Amino acid sequence: MKSRIAIENFKKIDELIARKNTGKPAEMAVKIDCSLTTLFTYLSMMRSMGAPIRYNKYKHTYYYEEEGDFVIGFRPK
């Protein structure tokens, strides 16, 4: 169950980042219904998987430094 929640939160985070509509970290944590600590853990995990996540302190939003898709799952050959 925990892994399903994490995957759903990754999807929500990805959508917010792609739209550049995350808000400040505390606001984003509320949007995905998690603690600030958990949010930072998710962002760290996503970065370790290659997501080029940055934060714009003037626009108060996270964004991807380059275009791409954050994909979780198995892709058969």
C-alpha positions as CSV (number, residue, x, y, z in Angstrom):
1,M,0.0,0.0,0.0
2,K,2.8,2.4,0.9
3,S,4.4,2.0,-2.5
4,R,1.1,2.7,-4.3
5,I,0.8,6.0,-2.3
6,A,4.3,6.9,-3.2
7,I,3.7,6.2,-6.9
8,E,0.5,8.2,-6.9
9,N,2.4,11.1,-5.2
10,F,5.2,10.9,-7.8
11,K,2.5,11.3,-10.5
12,K,0.9,14.3,-8.7
13,I,4.3,15.9,-8.2
14,D,5.3,15.3,-11.9
15,E,2.0,16.9,-13.0
16,L,2.5,20.0,-10.8
17,I,6.1,20.4,-11.9
18,A,5.3,20.0,-15.6
19,R,2.6,22.7,-15.3
20,K,5.0,24.9,-13.2
21,N,2.2,25.1,-10.6
22,T,3.7,23.7,-7.5
23,G,3.8,26.8,-5.3
24,K,6.2,27.0,-2.4
25,P,7.3,23.7,-0.9
26,A,4.8,24.0,2.0
27,E,2.0,24.7,-0.4
28,M,3.0,21.8,-2.6
29,A,3.0,19.4,0.4
30,V,-0.6,20.4,1.1
31,K,-1.5,19.9,-2.6
32,I,-0.2,16.3,-2.5
33,D,-1.3,15.7,1.2
34,C,2.0,14.9,2.7
35,S,4.5,16.4,5.2
36,L,7.2,18.8,4.1
37,T,9.8,16.2,5.0
38,T,8.1,13.6,2.9
39,L,7.9,16.0,0.0
40,F,11.6,16.7,0.2
41,T,12.2,12.9,0.3
42,Y,10.1,12.4,-2.9
43,L,11.9,15.2,-4.7
44,S,15.2,13.7,-3.7
45,M,14.2,10.3,-4.9
46,M,12.9,11.8,-8.2
47,R,16.2,13.6,-8.7
48,S,18.2,10.4,-7.9
49,M,16.2,8.8,-10.8
50,G,17.4,11.5,-13.1
51,A,14.6,14.1,-13.0
52,P,16.3,17.5,-13.4
53,I,14.1,19.3,-10.9
54,R,14.9,22.9,-10.0
55,Y,13.2,25.6,-7.9
56,N,12.5,29.1,-9.1
57,K,12.4,31.3,-6.0
58,Y,10.9,34.3,-7.8
59,K,8.0,32.4,-9.3
60,H,7.7,30.1,-6.3
61,T,7.5,26.9,-8.3
62,Y,9.5,23.8,-9.1
63,Y,10.2,23.1,-12.7
64,Y,12.1,20.6,-14.9
65,E,15.4,22.1,-16.2
66,E,14.8,20.3,-19.5
67,E,11.8,18.8,-21.2
68,G,11.0,15.2,-20.7
69,D,8.7,12.7,-18.9
70,F,9.0,11.2,-15.5
71,V,8.0,7.5,-16.0
72,I,7.6,4.9,-13.3
73,G,7.0,1.4,-14.5
74,F,8.1,-1.5,-16.7
75,R,8.4,-1.1,-20.4
76,P,8.7,-4.4,-22.3
77,K,11.1,-4.6,-25.2
